[in-house]
Every structure is written in structure tokens, then in C-alpha cells.
Amino acid sequence: MAQPASPLSAGSLTQLTLSLLAIVALIFAVSWALKRLKMAGPRGRGEITVLDELALGPRERIVLVRVGESQVLVGVGAGGLVGLTPLSTPIAIKPVSSAPVFADRLREFMKRPGGPA
């Protein structure tokens, strides 16, 4: 009588390991993409809020910060923070769309003829 194959064979362990590595890589890729795309709106609570930012290099950026009713430009770099200038006229920030753009595009793709069933 033939014995059944062991569920812990070398092939199944290799497949399990590769699957776990792929899932971990996917998690890191999604978190990196979300950071790059700046999916979040204004950050902060209370009286100090980051309204917008512009990357100037790999470690340098300019950040528009609202403090109470005024806005201040701040330089952020490897050496720390540098207050650039308070703005005499506040900049009107366009509201960030909270609609899930990815979800809408996925829904459109799913409805297309020839798309996944």
C-alpha cells in the first residue's frame, strides 16, 4: 500500500515561503506608493497643520504650515528646520478629494468588456 505524500514536502515549503515573501514585498510596495503619492490630506490636529509640501531633493522640501489663522513656509532638510517666511496673504488650498480614485478606476476596469468576470 502506497503512503500519502507528506503535506510538509520540500516543494510545499518552498511555495509557502515564496508566497509569504511576495505578500511582504507587496505590503512594502503599497506603503511606499502611498507615501510617494501623498494620499492623505492635511495632517495635524488642533492649531498646527501641514497644508502642503514640495520636495526639492531627496531630503529637502518646503512645507506650508498653518499655525492658527496664519500660514508659514518652513524649509525641511538634513540639517533640520528653517523658518522661511510667514505669509502676509494666506494661500487658498484646494480641498483634497477624499474619493477613492483607485477604487473608481478598478470599478471601471471591472465593468469593461473583456475585463475580469
Summary of the structure (lengths in Angstrom):
residues: 117
radius of gyration: 24.0
end to end distance: 44.0
largest distance: 88.2
contacts: 209
relative contact order: 0.08
helix: 33%
strand: 27%
